[in-house]
Each structure stands twice: as C-alpha cells, then as structure tokens.
C-alpha cells in the first residue's frame, strides 16, 4: 500500500470484486430457478451427494458449503419440507445431528447438475482458458486465505482439489469416532504467501 492510499489499479480491482460478489449469486440463482433450486441449495445437495452414505454432520456441511450454522439450518429446514434432505441423530455421537440426502434429493441433485454446470460455464468460465482458470483459483484462494486464516471453511483448506475440499473433523470433538457421517481429517497447511 502506498502513503497516498490505494493506487488506481487497486481501486479498480476491488471495485470489480465488489461487483462480482454482488452479481454472481443472483445470476447463479436465476440460472438455477429452472430446476427450483438456489445455487446454495444445489451446493448443499452436492456436498451430501459426495459424502459417504450421503450424510454429513451439520457442522461439516456448514464448512463444506461455507455457511454459518444458522443459515445452513434454515436452508436444510426448507429442503426437509420438500423431502430432499432429512436430519438424523448421529448414532455414534448423541451431540451431533446429521443431514442426509434422500432418494428424492439425489434425483433432484442429478437433474440439476447439468443446469448448474451450464450456468457456471456461461457466466463464469466462458471466456477463460485453462491458465485463466488456474489464475482465478490462485487469486481467489489467496484472498480467501486472508479472510479465513484459521481455515474453518473447507474451501480454504488444502486438499487434493481445493475446489472440492474434503471435510474436516470438529476440533471440539474429544476423540475420533467411527460414525459414517464424520468428515475426513485433513492436514492444515501453512498460509500461502502471495507476495507484495
């Protein structure tokens, strides 16, 4: 940073980021409207689809979807009313509640996947080549790493694919359990140095 404040290029970059953050969720939601889901609901269903036995603890699901527990709970309630998800007590840990994808939820997810992919390719990836996508991933990860330095959100945790992170165990758990809904532990990397 310079003594005189942000440089012109810095101001433009931040203004564009603000615009992206404002426009992208709405555009994704509009595109997903044809299948009756919001982008966030699709992300939630996808996280459950990819989980062992299609179930995750609510805390792990919040991490996978980068949501707060209250927001996640509201969305899960709505999906429960539609028969797409059910909540179930974790048999191995009475303190935990699992979200479980129903057969109907699985069908809706699979039907929605091509729509989501089309919307993302149209509005996010259309004019980007492989190098641009890699650059976008690097830049967004660098910013997210500063916003989530403790790496509580799964998207900021290093894993074989940063865009599809493995869930983490809850640090509050006194000992590992063998519950199928428990997330897989990951190694926390040191923060990325993005230079100056």
Secondary structure, DSSP 4 states (H G I P E B T S, - for coil): -BTTBS-HHHHHHHHHHHHHHHHHHHHHHHHHGGGT--HHHHHHHHHHHHSGGGEEEHHHHHHHHT--HHHHHHHHHHHHHTTSEEEEE-TT-TT-EEEEE-HHHHHHHHHHHHHHHHHHIIIIITT--HHHHHHHHHHHHHHHHHHTTT--SGGGS--S-GGGPPP---TT-SS----TTSPPP-PPPPPP----
